[in-house]
């Protein structure tokens, strides 16, 4: 039975418009679009915002996804907050995405268990990794999934060297899902999946295209 390609939309509202009100509106529309067509995870990654603004945006996104789930019970998209466990808990998000230099998933689980209200289940934890070794550590630390990046050279980003498909292939020997990120396009996504990736994570791939078309292209690959 073919596996289902996991899809992970990472947000960047600054790409939408110069003014903040339009950025937020466009971002929430994109989150709705992603959820409606079955994207598995959305990471709210608005690192330039102050804590109060991130929490406000997270609450709006959580409310939006909640509405969509009521209208369409089959929708299963989960919202993760970049790095901020406190914001994820306060807003009622589904989990947290940790940087490679962040606290460990084990520590996050302890914080979540200690502070979560009864309605909140155990968090989904994604971890950014830059090598197969880091993916192995994420697995040992009880992460839900890992994101290996950058797999390919990213446009307008010369500072980070791509790890390549060979490192992705090694990383995918882990028992947790590994998603490919960094320079991934509709043209090279299949090579990531053939290397063993459980799915694709991206910003521009989702924000610059109609997401339904992206999903239709990527899901048949596995």
Buried (B, 14 or more C-beta within 10 A) or exposed (E): EEEEBBBBBBBBBBBBBEEEEEBBBBBBEBBBBBBBBBBBBBBBBBEEBEEEEBBBBBBBBBEBBEEBBEEEEEBEBBBBBBBBBBBBBBBBBBBBBBEBEBBBBEEBBEBBEEEBEEEBEEBBBBBBBBBBEBBBBBBEBBBBBBBBBBBBEBEEEEEEEBBEBEBBBBBBEBEBBBBBBBBBEEEBBBBBBEBBBBBBBBBBBBBEBEBEEBBEBBBEBB
